[in-house]
Amino acid sequence: MLETFEITAKAIADPSRARIVKLLENGELCVCQITTVLGLAVATVSKHLSALKTAGLVQSRRDGKWVYYRLAERDFNAHARGFLTLLAASLDDDPTIAADRRLLVQVNAVPLQVLCDQGRAALDLTSQAPTTCCGASP
């Protein structure tokens, strides 16, 4: 039991992992979406997601080439639900969490294929002023 507690506590103690859990409170996200919000490399985010999954805090599903993560719906260990409940009641007034949530709104506005192909650059494209024929401004 103590070993399981330690694995779960260590997983949630990392700031990037806590940010991921806070993002997932609003529902399932693709790895591309999480990577874009956090501004981290895919390999780094995958490592964090793996630690969260090992701790029983998140679940994943594959849909074609995309992998989606969500908060664990089942208790994979005796401590996961308690840590998720604690985190759900914490950090809502944290500036980093608030910024992540604002960025997630922008990320969700970009088609998933475009986001996965272009990463944060896709956000720059959606924020540019619309143009008319031949690139002239309207």
Phi, psi and omega in degrees: 000316181297322179297318178295319177300314181298316180299316181291316180297317179295322181297318185277344183286338180286130182302320179294323179290322176297320177298319179298313179299317179297323176296320183286349176300333181271000177128180184296141178224148174281154178305321180300320180293316179296315180301317181295317180294314183285337182070030180248163177294152179303317180298322179293314179296319178299321178296316178296316180296323178297318178295320178294322179291317178300324180282354179080018182269334180227161175234159179228161172213149180256138175225097185066234181270357182260145174244127181252142178239149176213163176296146181301130179267341178244156177275104179278340172212166186291347186252343186302312183299319179298318179291320178295321178295317178300313182292326178298329180269004186237159168069006181295336179263007179285132181300324180293317179295318178297318178295320177300317181293321177295317179294325179299326176299316177295316181300317181292343179277349182262133176305139186303318180300317179295315181298315181292328179283323190247346181062219183298336178299331178296330178290324178295323180293323182284340181267355179286152179295143178295150179235162176256195183308140174065019175083005179286145178289146179292000000 
